[in-house]
C-alpha cells in the first residue's frame, strides 16, 4: 500500500506544469510511470473495498451454504423416495400374501366341501344299507367332519388374522408415508425460503460492494 501511495505522489508531481527542457525518453518514462501509478491506485481502491466489506469470506460462506443446502435437500429427497419405495413394496408383498392365502383357503374350502358332500352321500348310503360297513362309515364320517370343521376354523382364523395384519401394516405404512412426506415438504419449503433470503442478502451485499466501489472510483 505504501508503494502505491509513493507512486501516487510521483504521479501528482509528474502532473505539475514543467518547462519544455525535458527530453523525449524522460517524457515517455514519466508517462509510463503515470499510467502505472493510476493502475496501482485503482487496484488499491478495489482491494481495500473488497476486504473492507468482507465480500470474499461472505462469498465463500454463501457458496458452501448453498452447496450443503442443496446436498441435504438431495439426501432428504433420496431418503423420501427410498422410504416410499420400501413402504409400497412391503405393502404390496403383504397384499399379495393375503391374496394368496385367500385363494388357498378358497381352494381348501372347495376341497373340504367336496369331501363333505362325499361323506354325506356315504352317510346316506350307509343309512339305507344296514350293515357293519354303515356303522364304520358313520363313525368315519363324524371323525372326518370334526376334523374338517376344526381345520376350517383354523384356516379362517389364520386368514382373517393375516388379512387384518396386512391391512394394519398397509395403513401404518401409508400413515408413515404421509407423515414423512409432510415433513419433507415442510423442510423443502423452509429451505426454499431460507435460500431465497440468502440469495437476496447475497445480491444486496454485492450491490452494496459494487456501488461503494463505483463511488470510490468516481470520487478520485
Backbone as ProteinMPNN parsed JSONL, in Angstrom:
{"seq_chain_A": "XXXXXXXXXXXXXXXXXXXXXXXXXXXXXXXXXXXXXXXXXXXXXXXXXXXXXXXXXXXXXXXXXXXXXXXXXXXXXXXXXXXXXXXXXXXXXXXXXXXXXXXXXXXXXXXXXXXXXXXXXXXXXXXXXXXXXXXXXXXXXXXXXXXXXXXXXXXXXXXXXXXXXXXXXXXXXXXXXXXXXXXXXXXXXXXXXXXXXXXXXXXXXXXXXXXXXXXXXXXX", "coords_chain_A": {"N_chain_A": [[0.817, -1.196, 0.0], [2.044, 1.235, 0.7], [3.807, 1.562, -1.403], [2.051, 2.087, -3.5], [1.014, 4.509, -2.624], [3.323, 6.074, -2.707], [3.906, 6.029, -5.457], [1.644, 7.316, -6.306], [2.073, 9.873, -5.302], [4.277, 10.498, -6.858], [3.025, 10.56, -9.322], [1.354, 12.787, -8.985], [3.333, 14.689, -8.761], [4.411, 14.476, -11.297], [2.364, 15.429, -12.836], [2.38, 18.125, -12.445], [2.884, 21.42, -13.829], [5.667, 21.831, -16.065], [8.802, 22.934, -17.434], [9.798, 23.123, -20.926], [12.199, 21.809, -21.276], [12.689, 19.104, -21.019], [13.669, 15.864, -22.205], [12.702, 13.456, -24.831], [12.799, 10.629, -24.054], [12.646, 10.94, -21.26], [10.087, 12.037, -21.005], [8.516, 9.955, -21.996], [9.073, 7.994, -20.088], [8.057, 9.216, -17.797], [5.353, 9.301, -18.538], [4.735, 6.537, -18.653], [5.19, 5.902, -15.978], [3.109, 7.379, -14.896], [0.815, 6.1, -15.907], [1.173, 3.566, -14.744], [1.069, 4.245, -12.035], [-1.579, 5.116, -11.842], [-2.958, 2.726, -12.375], [-2.091, 1.176, -10.194], [-3.213, 2.648, -8.112], [-5.937, 2.338, -8.621], [-6.109, -0.445, -8.256], [-5.466, -0.514, -5.546], [-7.664, 0.84, -4.43], [-9.777, -0.861, -5.179], [-8.973, -3.299, -3.971], [-8.932, -2.609, -1.248], [-11.604, -1.913, -0.842], [-12.745, -4.351, -1.367], [-11.889, -5.968, 0.774], [-12.697, -4.429, 2.901], [-15.453, -4.561, 2.998], [-15.708, -7.219, 3.476], [-16.282, -9.047, 1.468], [-15.191, -11.263, 0.217], [-14.931, -13.47, 2.185], [-17.7, -13.713, 2.785], [-18.721, -14.447, 0.324], [-17.624, -17.041, -0.035], [-18.791, -18.22, 2.173], [-21.553, -18.143, 1.509], [-21.455, -19.694, -0.776], [-20.646, -22.269, 0.19], [-22.764, -22.625, 1.931], [-25.021, -22.77, 0.205], [-24.223, -24.98, -1.239], [-24.173, -27.103, 0.721], [-26.813, -26.897, 1.473], [-28.305, -27.635, -0.851], [-27.221, -30.163, -1.08], [-28.123, -31.495, 1.269], [-30.836, -31.269, 0.752], [-31.017, -32.892, -1.497], [-30.254, -35.352, -0.349], [-32.358, -35.708, 1.507], [-34.485, -35.897, -0.259], [-33.792, -38.282, -1.57], [-33.937, -40.088, 0.595], [-36.645, -39.846, 1.158], [-37.748, -40.919, -1.23], [-36.725, -43.535, -1.104], [-37.932, -44.451, 1.269], [-40.607, -44.309, 0.454], [-40.585, -46.174, -1.656], [-39.879, -48.592, -0.274], [-41.957, -48.813, 1.592], [-44.243, -49.02, -0.063], [-43.494, -51.313, -1.456], [-43.338, -53.331, 0.574], [-45.938, -53.214, 1.471], [-47.294, -54.022, -0.819], [-46.268, -56.624, -0.981], [-47.357, -57.769, 1.342], [-50.013, -57.555, 0.7], [-50.145, -59.252, -1.541], [-49.474, -61.624, -0.295], [-51.639, -61.967, 1.45], [-53.646, -62.153, -0.466], [-52.881, -64.506, -1.751], [-53.152, -66.294, 0.383], [-55.888, -66.06, 0.727], [-56.893, -67.198, -1.686], [-55.826, -69.74, -1.482], [-57.125, -70.629, 0.793], [-59.681, -70.555, -0.182], [-59.582, -72.586, -2.134], [-59.009, -74.681, -0.453], [-61.359, -74.745, 1.011], [-63.205, -75.408, -0.973], [-62.258, -77.944, -1.562], [-62.703, -79.151, 0.896], [-65.48, -78.957, 1.127], [-66.163, -80.568, -0.955], [-65.276, -83.055, 0.02], [-66.954, -83.139, 2.182], [-69.459, -83.333, 0.968], [-69.064, -85.779, -0.226], [-68.837, -87.464, 2.04], [-71.306, -87.056, 3.197], [-72.962, -88.15, 1.28], [-72.008, -90.73, 1.464], [-72.799, -91.272, 4.031], [-75.634, -91.197, 3.848], [-75.969, -93.28, 2.111], [-75.046, -95.409, 3.688], [-76.928, -95.27, 5.653], [-79.212, -96.243, 4.505], [-78.472, -98.778, 3.981], [-78.267, -101.343, 6.021], [-75.682, -102.392, 7.675], [-72.486, -103.65, 8.783], [-70.593, -102.099, 7.591], [-71.921, -99.709, 7.318], [-72.037, -98.641, 9.942], [-69.35, -98.314, 10.459], [-68.708, -96.459, 8.452], [-70.336, -94.392, 9.272], [-69.179, -93.588, 11.76], [-66.662, -92.933, 10.8], [-67.362, -90.86, 9.148], [-68.26, -88.87, 11.045], [-65.902, -88.486, 12.4], [-64.173, -87.435, 10.386], [-65.691, -85.216, 9.804], [-65.544, -83.696, 12.134], [-62.777, -83.08, 12.177], [-62.672, -81.701, 9.804], [-64.241, -79.345, 10.261], [-62.741, -78.331, 12.3], [-60.232, -77.784, 11.059], [-61.143, -75.999, 9.157], [-61.98, -73.891, 10.807], [-59.489, -73.14, 11.928], [-58.126, -72.399, 9.599], [-59.679, -70.239, 8.623], [-59.422, -68.524, 10.771], [-56.654, -68.079, 10.688], [-56.517, -66.882, 8.169], [-58.096, -64.52, 8.506], [-56.696, -63.219, 10.535], [-54.224, -62.83, 9.274], [-55.06, -61.266, 7.131], [-56.103, -58.947, 8.406], [-53.814, -58.119, 9.725], [-52.154, -57.508, 7.554], [-53.665, -55.432, 6.455], [-53.531, -53.587, 8.567], [-50.778, -53.143, 8.613], [-50.537, -51.982, 6.102], [-52.068, -49.607, 6.401], [-50.567, -48.461, 8.41], [-48.075, -48.079, 7.118], [-48.897, -46.33, 5.112], [-49.712, -44.145, 6.667], [-47.246, -43.485, 7.83], [-45.912, -42.831, 5.487], [-47.374, -40.531, 4.601], [-46.869, -38.886, 6.766], [-44.037, -38.553, 6.71], [-43.796, -37.486, 4.177], [-45.117, -35.067, 4.557], [-43.35, -33.919, 6.416], [-41.083, -33.767, 4.793], [-41.982, -31.965, 2.801], [-42.39, -29.725, 4.397], [-39.768, -29.245, 5.274], [-38.547, -28.781, 2.79], [-39.904, -26.472, 1.919], [-39.152, -24.653, 3.928], [-36.365, -24.645, 3.576], [-36.323, -23.637, 0.984], [-37.346, -21.004, 1.32], [-35.393, -20.06, 3.02], [-33.146, -20.201, 1.367], [-33.94, -18.325, -0.553], [-33.913, -16.02, 1.048], [-31.179, -15.959, 1.638], [-30.101, -15.621, -0.927], [-31.157, -13.091, -1.58], [-29.877, -11.577, 0.394], [-27.237, -11.987, -0.393], [-27.199, -10.775, -2.989], [-27.805, -8.184, -2.208], [-25.528, -7.499, -0.675], [-23.621, -7.723, -2.688], [-24.489, -5.692, -4.442], [-24.141, -3.517, -2.745], [-21.36, -3.567, -2.365], [-20.538, -3.135, -5.023], [-21.63, -0.62, -5.621], [-20.302, 0.94, -3.724], [-17.708, 0.587, -4.598], [-17.838, 1.823, -7.137], [-18.483, 4.403, -6.321], [-16.181, 5.065, -4.875], [-14.399, 4.975, -6.963], [-15.172, 7.026, -8.705], [-14.921, 9.188, -7.082], [-12.376, 10.134, -7.028]], "CA_chain_A": [[0.0, 0.0, 0.0], [2.934, 2.411, 0.734], [4.34, 1.726, -2.75], [1.027, 2.74, -4.31], [0.948, 5.924, -2.206], [4.53, 6.761, -3.222], [3.732, 6.242, -6.894], [0.609, 8.34, -6.48], [2.729, 11.182, -5.099], [5.097, 10.743, -8.064], [2.096, 10.951, -10.378], [0.969, 14.193, -8.765], [4.491, 15.518, -9.073], [4.597, 14.491, -12.747], [1.285, 16.183, -13.458], [2.589, 19.564, -12.256], [3.45, 22.054, -15.053], [7.13, 21.884, -16.143], [9.302, 23.631, -18.615], [9.935, 22.29, -22.12], [13.584, 21.391, -21.45], [12.82, 17.666, -20.862], [13.866, 15.103, -23.438], [11.621, 12.528, -25.181], [12.78, 9.445, -23.178], [12.176, 11.31, -19.93], [8.639, 12.216, -21.104], [7.908, 8.609, -22.104], [9.208, 7.336, -18.777], [7.095, 9.833, -16.888], [4.015, 8.854, -18.945], [4.557, 5.146, -18.191], [5.044, 5.953, -14.52], [1.775, 7.903, -14.617], [-0.16, 5.021, -16.153], [1.401, 2.53, -13.741], [0.575, 4.742, -10.754], [-3.048, 5.119, -11.893], [-3.398, 1.333, -12.232], [-1.877, 0.754, -8.812], [-4.186, 3.316, -7.255], [-7.219, 1.655, -8.834], [-6.02, -1.74, -7.571], [-5.51, -0.258, -4.106], [-9.054, 1.168, -4.067], [-10.589, -2.071, -5.299], [-8.583, -4.289, -2.953], [-9.384, -2.128, 0.06], [-13.067, -2.051, -0.793], [-13.058, -5.783, -1.353], [-11.694, -6.516, 2.11], [-13.393, -3.645, 3.906], [-16.817, -5.078, 3.08], [-15.612, -8.652, 3.735], [-17.049, -9.711, 0.412], [-14.568, -12.545, -0.126], [-15.398, -14.554, 3.078], [-19.136, -13.916, 2.672], [-18.971, -15.194, -0.911], [-17.366, -18.464, 0.216], [-19.802, -18.687, 3.124], [-22.79, -18.398, 0.774], [-21.224, -20.811, -1.695], [-20.72, -23.525, 0.938], [-24.116, -22.738, 2.475], [-25.906, -23.282, -0.845], [-23.797, -26.333, -1.592], [-24.669, -28.032, 1.717], [-28.271, -26.859, 1.456], [-28.786, -28.493, -1.935], [-26.792, -31.532, -0.79], [-29.059, -32.074, 2.227], [-32.117, -31.414, 0.063], [-30.919, -34.091, -2.342], [-30.279, -36.532, 0.527], [-33.706, -35.877, 2.045], [-35.336, -36.391, -1.341], [-33.466, -39.697, -1.775], [-34.495, -40.857, 1.709], [-38.091, -39.867, 0.961], [-38.045, -41.878, -2.299], [-36.443, -44.891, -0.621], [-38.995, -44.827, 2.207], [-41.809, -44.541, -0.34], [-40.437, -47.436, -2.38], [-39.918, -49.74, 0.624], [-43.291, -48.944, 2.173], [-45.141, -49.574, -1.081], [-43.067, -52.676, -1.774], [-43.759, -54.251, 1.634], [-47.404, -53.26, 1.469], [-47.688, -54.872, -1.938], [-45.954, -58.012, -0.617], [-48.356, -58.248, 2.292], [-51.273, -57.712, -0.024], [-50.036, -60.486, -2.335], [-49.509, -62.769, 0.617], [-53.027, -62.12, 1.894], [-54.412, -62.647, -1.608], [-52.522, -65.925, -1.926], [-53.788, -67.053, 1.46], [-57.328, -66.11, 0.459], [-57.161, -68.186, -2.734], [-55.514, -71.078, -0.957], [-58.222, -71.024, 1.669], [-60.847, -70.819, -1.019], [-59.406, -73.929, -2.702], [-59.139, -75.65, 0.639], [-62.79, -74.838, 1.338], [-63.843, -76.216, -2.018], [-61.851, -79.34, -1.356], [-63.377, -79.636, 2.106], [-66.905, -79.168, 0.828], [-66.257, -81.769, -1.796], [-65.204, -84.208, 0.916], [-68.171, -83.141, 2.997], [-70.513, -83.897, 0.114], [-68.772, -87.203, -0.393], [-69.16, -88.19, 3.271], [-72.762, -87.037, 3.362], [-73.518, -89.17, 0.382], [-71.67, -92.032, 2.056], [-73.637, -91.439, 5.225], [-76.992, -91.563, 3.43], [-75.904, -94.626, 1.538], [-74.933, -96.352, 4.798], [-78.163, -95.221, 6.422], [-80.197, -97.085, 3.831], [-77.963, -100.16, 3.92], [-77.971, -101.689, 7.411], [-74.61, -103.382, 7.737], [-71.342, -103.21, 9.586], [-69.942, -101.028, 6.846], [-72.656, -98.466, 7.579], [-71.58, -98.114, 11.227], [-67.976, -97.851, 10.28], [-68.736, -95.231, 7.65], [-70.938, -93.34, 10.085], [-68.138, -93.106, 12.685], [-65.636, -92.27, 9.994], [-67.927, -89.596, 8.705], [-68.213, -87.895, 12.13], [-64.492, -88.192, 12.68], [-63.701, -86.517, 9.366], [-66.455, -83.962, 9.912], [-64.959, -82.929, 13.228], [-61.503, -82.52, 11.724], [-62.941, -80.751, 8.738], [-64.629, -78.064, 10.853], [-61.601, -77.828, 13.074], [-59.283, -77.178, 10.12], [-61.783, -74.809, 8.573], [-61.909, -72.823, 11.795], [-58.102, -72.693, 11.99], [-57.755, -71.729, 8.358], [-60.321, -68.925, 8.58], [-58.787, -67.691, 11.789], [-55.362, -67.679, 10.143], [-56.748, -65.964, 7.051], [-58.541, -63.213, 8.979], [-55.596, -62.58, 11.259], [-53.257, -62.377, 8.283], [-55.652, -60.187, 6.345], [-56.155, -57.722, 9.212], [-52.44, -57.656, 9.969], [-51.68, -56.852, 6.328], [-54.354, -54.14, 6.36], [-52.965, -52.682, 9.566], [-49.452, -52.727, 8.144], [-50.744, -51.077, 4.969], [-52.461, -48.294, 6.931], [-49.426, -47.912, 9.146], [-47.09, -47.598, 6.143], [-49.448, -45.129, 4.466], [-49.633, -43.035, 7.618], [-45.842, -43.07, 7.882], [-45.601, -42.187, 4.216], [-47.924, -39.176, 4.6], [-46.182, -38.095, 7.787], [-42.707, -38.188, 6.23], [-43.95, -36.578, 3.031], [-45.413, -33.746, 5.119], [-42.09, -33.402, 6.962], [-40.213, -33.414, 3.678], [-42.493, -30.738, 2.196], [-42.108, -28.626, 5.331], [-38.336, -28.968, 5.215], [-38.216, -28.206, 1.48], [-40.387, -25.094, 1.875], [-38.311, -23.831, 4.796], [-35.061, -24.467, 2.916], [-36.524, -22.764, -0.176], [-37.429, -19.618, 1.784], [-34.08, -19.695, 3.554], [-32.27, -19.944, 0.224], [-34.355, -17.034, -1.121], [-33.397, -14.971, 1.915], [-29.725, -15.903, 1.468], [-29.837, -15.023, -2.233], [-31.424, -11.648, -1.51], [-28.794, -10.971, 1.167], [-26.04, -12.035, -1.232], [-27.287, -9.737, -4.019], [-27.74, -6.881, -1.539], [-24.12, -7.24, -0.364], [-22.921, -7.499, -3.946], [-24.865, -4.358, -4.927], [-23.506, -2.551, -1.855], [-19.94, -3.539, -2.694], [-20.338, -2.554, -6.349], [-21.921, 0.819, -5.545], [-19.222, 1.588, -2.991], [-16.541, 0.587, -5.476], [-18.024, 2.873, -8.151], [-18.407, 5.701, -5.651], [-14.77, 5.326, -4.585], [-13.69, 5.175, -8.225], [-15.507, 8.322, -9.282], [-14.644, 10.284, -6.161], [-10.951, 10.467, -7.063]], "C_chain_A": [[0.862, 1.262, 0.0], [3.55, 2.652, -0.641], [3.341, 2.433, -3.64], [0.905, 4.212, -3.93], [2.142, 6.711, -2.738], [4.408, 7.051, -4.713], [2.635, 7.256, -7.181], [1.174, 9.74, -6.269], [3.621, 11.519, -6.291], [4.212, 11.176, -9.219], [1.67, 12.408, -10.218], [2.126, 15.15, -9.067], [4.712, 15.626, -10.581], [3.525, 15.335, -13.444], [1.43, 17.697, -13.253], [3.197, 20.167, -13.523], [4.962, 22.192, -14.969], [7.526, 22.693, -17.369], [9.516, 22.656, -19.759], [11.344, 21.809, -22.348], [13.783, 19.889, -21.358], [12.952, 16.989, -22.206], [12.708, 14.156, -23.669], [11.634, 11.259, -24.337], [12.279, 9.751, -21.774], [10.656, 11.5, -19.925], [7.923, 10.872, -21.214], [7.949, 7.875, -20.779], [8.224, 7.911, -17.781], [5.659, 9.44, -17.239], [3.73, 7.422, -18.513], [4.396, 5.073, -16.677], [3.654, 6.46, -14.126], [0.707, 6.823, -14.785], [-0.05, 3.924, -15.101], [0.866, 2.959, -12.378], [-0.944, 4.782, -10.716], [-3.597, 3.699, -11.702], [-3.219, 0.82, -10.804], [-2.868, 1.395, -7.85], [-5.565, 2.69, -7.393], [-7.242, 0.29, -8.158], [-6.099, -1.588, -6.062], [-6.928, 0.039, -3.653], [-9.932, -0.092, -4.106], [-10.276, -3.105, -4.241], [-9.046, -3.869, -1.563], [-10.886, -2.237, 0.217], [-13.479, -3.503, -0.668], [-12.961, -6.356, 0.049], [-12.354, -5.69, 3.196], [-14.836, -4.108, 4.077], [-16.862, -6.573, 3.409], [-16.445, -9.441, 2.722], [-16.515, -11.108, 0.126], [-14.989, -13.67, 0.835], [-16.901, -14.799, 2.961], [-19.495, -14.681, 1.399], [-18.752, -16.693, -0.702], [-18.36, -19.044, 1.216], [-21.104, -19.024, 2.411], [-22.639, -19.562, -0.198], [-21.344, -22.153, -0.97], [-22.096, -23.733, 1.549], [-25.072, -23.313, 1.441], [-25.529, -24.699, -1.26], [-24.342, -27.358, -0.601], [-26.192, -28.052, 1.775], [-28.833, -27.771, 0.371], [-28.372, -29.951, -1.729], [-27.747, -32.209, 0.188], [-30.466, -32.2, 1.644], [-32.133, -32.663, -0.813], [-30.968, -35.37, -1.497], [-31.666, -36.776, 1.116], [-34.672, -36.384, 0.978], [-35.075, -37.869, -1.616], [-34.026, -40.575, -0.65], [-36.014, -40.951, 1.612], [-38.489, -40.889, -0.106], [-37.806, -43.319, -1.852], [-37.51, -45.361, 0.371], [-40.301, -45.118, 1.469], [-41.742, -45.892, -1.056], [-40.569, -48.627, -1.445], [-41.301, -49.921, 1.259], [-44.285, -49.522, 1.175], [-44.784, -51.014, -1.435], [-43.537, -53.663, -0.71], [-45.277, -54.324, 1.742], [-47.915, -54.15, 0.34], [-47.389, -56.343, -1.651], [-46.972, -58.581, 0.363], [-49.718, -58.438, 1.626], [-51.265, -58.989, -0.874], [-50.11, -61.728, -1.449], [-50.923, -63.023, 1.133], [-53.913, -62.64, 0.766], [-54.136, -64.132, -1.865], [-53.156, -66.789, -0.838], [-55.295, -67.151, 1.257], [-57.658, -67.175, -0.593], [-56.846, -69.609, -2.272], [-56.609, -71.563, -0.007], [-59.502, -71.302, 0.894], [-60.766, -72.222, -1.651], [-59.539, -75.016, -1.636], [-60.608, -75.828, 1.046], [-63.539, -75.641, 0.287], [-63.519, -77.698, -1.862], [-62.572, -79.948, -0.145], [-64.861, -79.876, 1.852], [-67.124, -80.346, -0.119], [-66.205, -83.038, -0.942], [-66.437, -84.3, 1.808], [-69.349, -83.724, 2.209], [-70.322, -85.415, -0.069], [-69.164, -87.993, 0.855], [-70.649, -88.135, 3.583], [-73.448, -88.072, 2.467], [-73.224, -90.586, 0.917], [-72.527, -92.322, 3.284], [-75.064, -91.849, 4.844], [-77.039, -92.952, 2.782], [-75.845, -95.684, 2.634], [-76.185, -96.361, 5.658], [-79.235, -96.128, 5.804], [-79.729, -98.541, 3.699], [-77.491, -100.546, 5.311], [-76.964, -102.832, 7.446], [-73.502, -102.823, 8.642], [-70.595, -102.054, 8.903], [-70.63, -99.686, 7.072], [-72.227, -97.843, 8.906], [-70.154, -97.565, 11.139], [-67.912, -96.531, 9.48], [-69.346, -94.083, 8.426], [-69.92, -92.753, 11.069], [-67.013, -92.375, 11.949], [-66.104, -90.907, 9.49], [-67.859, -88.532, 9.797], [-66.786, -87.528, 12.503], [-63.924, -87.184, 11.665], [-64.441, -85.191, 9.4], [-65.899, -83.073, 11.02], [-63.632, -82.287, 12.793], [-61.665, -81.507, 10.599], [-63.305, -79.383, 9.296], [-63.504, -77.452, 11.674], [-60.576, -77.147, 12.156], [-59.87, -75.965, 9.409], [-61.725, -73.619, 9.524], [-60.483, -72.261, 11.892], [-57.694, -71.92, 10.74], [-58.391, -70.346, 8.251], [-59.749, -67.976, 9.626], [-57.423, -67.185, 11.304], [-55.523, -66.659, 9.014], [-57.136, -64.575, 7.55], [-57.456, -62.486, 9.762], [-54.541, -62.039, 10.297], [-53.785, -61.197, 7.474], [-55.683, -58.875, 7.136], [-54.762, -57.201, 9.561], [-51.853, -56.962, 8.741], [-52.353, -55.501, 6.129], [-53.797, -53.13, 7.356], [-51.573, -52.217, 9.162], [-49.553, -51.76, 6.971], [-51.128, -49.686, 5.454], [-51.321, -47.632, 7.698], [-48.368, -47.349, 8.195], [-47.59, -46.349, 5.407], [-49.413, -43.923, 5.401], [-48.195, -42.538, 7.776], [-45.422, -42.345, 6.609], [-46.116, -40.75, 4.184], [-47.236, -38.285, 5.632], [-44.811, -37.639, 7.297], [-42.767, -37.308, 4.99], [-44.29, -35.169, 3.5], [-44.153, -33.11, 5.717], [-41.139, -32.971, 5.858], [-40.672, -32.123, 2.988], [-42.225, -29.537, 3.094], [-40.633, -28.245, 5.288], [-37.945, -28.32, 3.889], [-38.691, -26.76, 1.372], [-39.536, -24.178, 2.746], [-36.94, -23.592, 4.176], [-35.175, -23.568, 1.692], [-36.582, -21.298, 0.26], [-36.106, -19.149, 2.391], [-33.087, -19.41, 2.431], [-32.645, -18.642, -0.477], [-33.831, -15.869, -0.282], [-31.882, -14.83, 1.764], [-29.341, -15.294, 0.116], [-30.073, -13.522, -2.23], [-30.332, -10.929, -0.711], [-27.498, -10.943, 0.376], [-26.058, -10.931, -2.3], [-27.261, -8.335, -3.419], [-26.295, -6.52, -1.19], [-23.304, -6.98, -1.632], [-23.223, -6.108, -4.509], [-24.214, -3.28, -4.059], [-22.017, -2.427, -2.143], [-19.691, -2.842, -4.038], [-20.598, -1.047, -6.343], [-20.819, 1.56, -4.786], [-17.944, 1.647, -3.817], [-16.646, 1.68, -6.54], [-17.948, 4.263, -7.528], [-16.958, 6.062, -5.323], [-13.987, 5.595, -5.862], [-13.935, 6.565, -8.794], [-15.258, 9.493, -8.345], [-13.163, 10.613, -6.08], [-10.76, 11.905, -7.531]], "O_chain_A": [[0.487, 2.259, -0.616], [3.795, 3.797, -1.018], [3.718, 3.283, -4.446], [0.717, 5.066, -4.796], [2.005, 7.858, -3.163], [4.746, 8.136, -5.184], [2.689, 7.971, -8.182], [0.801, 10.68, -6.97], [3.716, 12.679, -6.692], [4.586, 12.047, -10.005], [1.63, 13.166, -11.187], [1.926, 16.26, -9.559], [5.125, 16.664, -11.098], [3.763, 15.886, -14.519], [0.67, 18.468, -13.838], [3.952, 19.49, -14.222], [5.495, 22.615, -13.942], [6.702, 23.07, -18.203], [9.416, 21.447, -19.551], [11.692, 21.434, -23.467], [14.892, 19.405, -21.583], [12.427, 17.461, -23.214], [11.821, 14.044, -22.823], [10.561, 10.822, -23.921], [11.581, 8.941, -21.164], [10.0, 11.158, -18.941], [6.869, 10.666, -20.613], [6.985, 7.214, -20.39], [7.621, 7.172, -17.003], [4.832, 9.264, -16.344], [2.627, 7.114, -18.061], [3.59, 4.303, -16.156], [3.09, 6.011, -13.128], [-0.172, 6.65, -13.941], [-1.062, 3.412, -14.623], [0.283, 2.155, -11.65], [-1.542, 4.514, -9.674], [-4.565, 3.488, -10.972], [-4.081, 0.121, -10.272], [-3.31, 0.764, -6.89], [-6.282, 2.527, -6.405], [-8.246, -0.1, -7.562], [-6.709, -2.407, -5.374], [-7.359, -0.45, -2.609], [-10.717, -0.349, -3.194], [-11.18, -3.719, -3.674], [-9.505, -4.706, -0.786], [-11.385, -2.608, 1.28], [-14.429, -3.842, 0.038], [-13.82, -7.127, 0.477], [-12.558, -6.185, 4.304], [-15.38, -4.054, 5.18], [-17.943, -7.13, 3.599], [-17.193, -10.356, 3.068], [-17.28, -12.026, -0.171], [-15.375, -14.739, 0.364], [-17.346, -15.945, 3.026], [-20.445, -15.463, 1.383], [-19.567, -17.515, -1.122], [-18.731, -20.215, 1.125], [-21.701, -20.068, 2.672], [-23.58, -20.324, -0.417], [-22.038, -23.059, -1.431], [-22.556, -24.867, 1.679], [-25.843, -24.225, 1.739], [-26.391, -25.514, -1.589], [-24.909, -28.37, -1.011], [-26.797, -29.079, 2.084], [-29.724, -28.58, 0.63], [-29.08, -30.867, -2.149], [-28.144, -33.355, -0.023], [-31.206, -33.12, 1.993], [-33.124, -33.392, -0.866], [-31.626, -36.343, -1.865], [-32.104, -37.922, 1.215], [-35.56, -37.188, 1.26], [-36.01, -38.629, -1.867], [-34.528, -41.67, -0.903], [-36.605, -41.982, 1.934], [-39.448, -41.639, 0.078], [-38.584, -44.215, -2.179], [-37.941, -46.513, 0.329], [-41.017, -46.059, 1.813], [-42.71, -46.653, -1.064], [-41.284, -49.578, -1.76], [-41.761, -51.048, 1.442], [-45.075, -50.403, 1.514], [-45.666, -51.835, -1.685], [-44.076, -54.718, -1.043], [-45.833, -55.373, 2.067], [-48.849, -54.93, 0.523], [-48.167, -57.217, -2.032], [-47.398, -59.729, 0.234], [-50.466, -59.36, 1.952], [-52.257, -59.717, -0.92], [-50.722, -62.735, -1.805], [-51.349, -64.173, 1.238], [-54.809, -63.453, 0.99], [-55.048, -64.905, -2.159], [-53.64, -67.887, -1.113], [-55.911, -68.172, 1.565], [-58.59, -67.96, -0.415], [-57.535, -70.558, -2.643], [-56.972, -72.74, -0.001], [-60.297, -72.165, 1.263], [-61.759, -72.948, -1.695], [-60.088, -76.093, -1.869], [-61.038, -76.931, 1.382], [-64.402, -76.456, 0.614], [-64.376, -78.569, -2.008], [-62.992, -81.105, -0.169], [-65.426, -80.871, 2.305], [-68.151, -81.022, -0.069], [-66.981, -83.972, -1.147], [-66.902, -85.39, 2.142], [-70.133, -84.513, 2.738], [-71.273, -86.197, -0.065], [-69.754, -89.068, 0.749], [-71.195, -89.069, 4.171], [-74.385, -88.76, 2.873], [-74.054, -91.492, 0.837], [-72.922, -93.461, 3.536], [-75.634, -92.752, 5.456], [-78.023, -93.683, 2.9], [-76.499, -96.723, 2.541], [-76.473, -97.356, 6.324], [-80.058, -96.704, 6.515], [-80.513, -99.422, 3.344], [-76.419, -100.118, 5.738], [-77.286, -104.009, 7.286], [-73.578, -101.714, 9.17], [-70.05, -101.165, 9.558], [-69.983, -98.64, 7.021], [-72.069, -96.624, 8.983], [-69.828, -96.505, 11.673], [-67.151, -95.623, 9.813], [-68.935, -92.933, 8.27], [-69.819, -91.532, 11.19], [-66.493, -91.357, 12.406], [-65.337, -89.946, 9.421], [-67.446, -87.405, 9.525], [-66.504, -86.389, 12.877], [-63.277, -86.207, 12.043], [-63.873, -84.154, 9.059], [-65.798, -81.856, 10.864], [-63.404, -81.098, 13.018], [-60.876, -80.57, 10.472], [-62.752, -78.37, 8.866], [-63.338, -76.234, 11.734], [-60.109, -76.049, 12.458], [-59.153, -75.014, 9.099], [-61.459, -72.49, 9.113], [-60.297, -71.045, 11.933], [-56.999, -70.908, 10.824], [-57.735, -69.389, 7.84], [-59.612, -66.777, 9.388], [-57.083, -66.017, 11.487], [-54.761, -65.697, 8.919], [-56.59, -63.571, 7.093], [-57.32, -61.267, 9.656], [-54.029, -60.934, 10.478], [-53.053, -60.255, 7.173], [-55.335, -57.819, 6.607], [-54.554, -55.994, 9.678], [-51.148, -55.961, 8.861], [-51.718, -54.541, 5.693], [-53.614, -51.958, 7.027], [-51.223, -51.05, 9.34], [-48.756, -50.83, 6.855], [-50.581, -48.691, 4.978], [-51.135, -46.417, 7.646], [-47.827, -46.269, 8.435], [-46.819, -45.435, 5.117], [-49.118, -42.808, 4.97], [-47.948, -41.334, 7.846], [-44.673, -41.37, 6.653], [-45.385, -39.843, 3.785], [-47.042, -37.09, 5.408], [-44.457, -36.47, 7.449], [-41.887, -36.475, 4.775], [-43.82, -34.188, 2.923], [-43.914, -31.914, 5.547], [-40.471, -31.943, 5.967], [-39.845, -31.283, 2.633], [-41.874, -28.46, 2.612], [-40.291, -27.062, 5.268], [-37.111, -27.415, 3.862], [-37.993, -25.914, 0.812], [-39.23, -23.053, 2.351], [-36.409, -22.483, 4.237], [-34.248, -22.821, 1.382], [-35.944, -20.444, -0.355], [-35.749, -17.976, 2.283], [-32.281, -18.486, 2.53], [-31.764, -17.923, -0.949], [-33.367, -14.864, -0.819], [-31.358, -13.716, 1.762], [-28.372, -14.541, 0.025], [-29.292, -12.763, -2.805], [-29.907, -9.831, -1.07], [-26.739, -9.978, 0.464], [-25.06, -10.237, -2.495], [-26.755, -7.402, -4.042], [-25.875, -5.379, -1.381], [-22.414, -6.129, -1.648], [-22.322, -5.425, -4.996], [-23.784, -2.247, -4.572], [-21.471, -1.323, -2.164], [-18.753, -2.057, -4.173], [-19.872, -0.287, -6.984], [-20.445, 2.672, -5.157], [-17.191, 2.619, -3.753], [-15.671, 2.38, -6.816], [-17.414, 5.192, -8.134], [-16.549, 7.213, -5.471], [-13.019, 6.357, -5.85], [-13.017, 7.205, -9.305], [-15.365, 10.652, -8.747], [-12.735, 11.304, -5.155], [-9.627, 12.377, -7.627]]}, "name": "protein", "num_of_chains": 1, "seq": "XXXXXXXXXXXXXXXXXXXXXXXXXXXXXXXXXXXXXXXXXXXXXXXXXXXXXXXXXXXXXXXXXXXXXXXXXXXXXXXXXXXXXXXXXXXXXXXXXXXXXXXXXXXXXXXXXXXXXXXXXXXXXXXXXXXXXXXXXXXXXXXXXXXXXXXXXXXXXXXXXXXXXXXXXXXXXXXXXXXXXXXXXXXXXXXXXXXXXXXXXXXXXXXXXXXXXXXXXXXX"}
